[in-house]
Structures are given as structure tokens and as C-alpha cells.
Amino acid sequence: MVQSVWGQAKRGGNLPRAVLCCAVLCCAVLCCAVLCCAVLCCAVLCCAVLCCLIISHSVFLVKSFITYI
């Protein structure tokens, strides 16, 4: 869609510059939102993995302690 808008503007179409700027701005905001969502999902996934590692290590320590006693 942005490419067709850009093509009309380059060919001298009757598309106002404000509409073109709005389309580019909306595309940039959408890309930023997708990027932020990806970073947030990655952070949540890393936190979940870290929590699983901590829990499994704690279980291992408790089992070792019980076995030692």
C-alpha cells in the first residue's frame, strides 16, 4: 500500500503530501510497535527460561540436601 501511494506521488498524482506523510508515519509506527512487541516477547521468554533454571537448580539442591541427610 505504501509503495502504491509512493508511486502515485512520484508520478505527479493528485495525492496530497499530508496523506503520503501520514502513510509513512503510520508504517513507521507499526514497524516500531512490531519491533517493541518482539523485544518484549524475547524478554518474557528469557525471564521464563531463567526462572525455570533457578527452580530446577533449587530442586536439585533440595534433593541433594535430603540425600545427604
Secondary structure as the mmCIF struct_conf table of DSSP 4:
data_model
#
loop_
_struct_conf.conf_type_id
_struct_conf.id
_struct_conf.beg_label_comp_id
_struct_conf.beg_label_asym_id
_struct_conf.beg_label_seq_id
_struct_conf.end_label_comp_id
_struct_conf.end_label_asym_id
_struct_conf.end_label_seq_id
HELX_RH_AL_P HELX_RH_AL_P1 VAL A 2 LYS A 10
TURN_TY1_P TURN_TY1_P1 ARG A 11 GLY A 12
BEND BEND1 ASN A 14 ASN A 14
HELX_RH_AL_P HELX_RH_AL_P2 ARG A 17 TYR A 68
#
